[in-house]
């Protein structure tokens, strides 16, 4: 989680995202590790955010449980809320109405990332994760989940909720299109990522 929080802003795909760590309360009670706010350069006043639940487990039952919680919320016409951000200038208390997505990568990829970071840092090298496949994998995970949430909302005749999810999906799809060369290079890795 610390790696994700520290390095997501370096990535090309998530370069317009500002990540806010939530409190331990929200992590446990609301299942939200981070809030990812999208900055829309064309409309700085617009607020687009996702609640993110990070998972680095290969346990299918744990990931299923997290996903079922998000889908159940959509079915009940509810979106996630965050009561407390960890203190961060510009982050306000209480945000509601965010789809909660589960993001992560398997333990092997995480271990490899941390080893690379440690190795390059210990040699005094500048470490860049700008084009690392982990960001493509997470972006595609989010995209698939948002599409699923839209279907679920439409099935339960909740057009407003489907519209909210579609707004977040559109922002992500723009970033994926802008970085299509990167996505094309990494898309096949998703099928081999055990968390995905």
N, C-alpha and C positions, 0 to 999 in steps of 0.2 A: 504493500500500500504506500509506503514511504517513497519507493522508487517512482510509482505512478504519479503521486502527488508532486514530486520534485521535478520530474522530467517531461510530463505530458505537454507542457507549454513549449518545449523545444521542438516538438514534432511538427512536420509540415501539415499533416492532416488536422491537427488540433490547435493550429497556431492562433486561431481567433477565439480560443477557449480560455477562460479564467477559472481555475479550480479553487474552490473553498473547502477546507477540511471542516467536517462537522464535529460536534462534541461527542464524547463517549456515550452520552444519553441518546443522541440520535442514531449513533451506530447500533446500539443495542435495541432501543425501543422502536425506532422507525426503519432500521435496516438500511441506513444511508451513510456511506463513508465520506462521500464528497458531493458537492454541488458543482456542476459544470455549467458556467454561464457563457453563452455565446455572445460575442460582441458583433453587432451588425454595423459595419461602417456606414451603410446608407441610412440607418435609422438608429442613432446612438441611444435614444430613449427607450427603444424596444427591449423587452426582457424575455430572453429565451433561455431556459435552463433545464437541465436534466438532473435527477437524483441518481447517483451512481452507487451501486453496491459492488465492491471489488471482491473477486474470488480468484484464488490461485490454487484451487483444489481440483483434483481429478475425480473426486467423488461425485458420481452421477446423481446420487440421491440428494446430496447437499445442494447441488446446482438446480436440480428439479424443484426442490423446496423453495429456493429463492425465486425461481421463475414463476412458480405457481402463486406465490404471494403477490407478485406484480400483476399477473393475469387476473387474479381474484379481485384486486383493487379496481382494475379496469371494468370487470364485469359488474362490480358494485357501484360504478360511476364515481369512483374516488381516485384521487391522485395523491402522491406522496407529499408529506410535509416535513419540514426541518424546523425544529424549535430553536436550536442554538447553533450558531456558527462558532468555531473557535475564533477568538478575537482577531479580527482582520479589518484594517481600515477599509471602509466602503462596504463591508458586509453587514447587512442588517439582521436583526433577529426575526425569526418566524417567516418562512417562505412556504407557501402552499401551492398546490396545483402543478406538481412536476411529475412526469412519468419517471418511474424508477427502472433503470436498466441494470442488468448484471454484466459486468465487464471483467475481463481477466485473461490470463493465459496459463498454460500448464506449468507445473513445477520445474520441469526440465528447461523450458525457455526462460523462466524467471531466474533460475540458478545460473544459466549461461549469461544472461544480462548482467547479473551482479558480479560474476567472475570477470567479465570483460571490463566493467566499471572499475573494479578493484585493481586489475592488472594494469590498465592504462593510467589510472591515477597514480599508482605506485611508481610508474616510470616517468611521472611528471608530464604526461601527455594530456592534451585537452580532449575530454570525452564528449562525443556528439552522438546523440540518439535520434537526430532529426529524421532519419529515414529508416529507422529500425522497423522490422516487420510487426512488432508488437502493436504499434499504433494502427496499422492497417487491419490487423486481426480484430482489435477492439472496435474500430469504426464500423467494420462489417457486422460484428455482433450487435452493435447498437442499431444499425440499419435494419437488420432482420427482426429484432425485437419490436422496434417501432412499427414496422409493417404488420406484425402480428397483433400489436395493441390496437391498431386502426381497424383491423378485421374484427377483433373482439368487440370494440366499441360499436361498430356498425351492426354487428350481430345482435347486440343488446339495445339497438336503436338509441344510441347516444351520439348524435352527430357533433355536438359541441366538443365532447371528449376526443372524438376521432379527428376533429379539426385541430385541436391542441397538439396531438401527437403528430399530425401531418406537418405542422409548422416546424417542429423540431427535426422531422425527417428531411424536410426541404433544405434546412440549413446544413445538415450533414451531407446530403447528396451534392450540394454545391461544392463543398470542400473535397469530396471524393472525386468529382469531375475535374476540378482544378488540379488534383494530384493523380490523375488517371494513370500516368506512367508508373508511378509508385504502386498504385493499387494493382495494376496488371502484373507487376513483378512479384507481388506477395500474396495474391488472392488464393493461390493453390495451397499455401501453408495452413489456411484456416481448416481445411479438411483433415490435417494431421495434428492439429492442436487439440489435445484431449479435453481442455475446458470448453472449447467451442463445441 
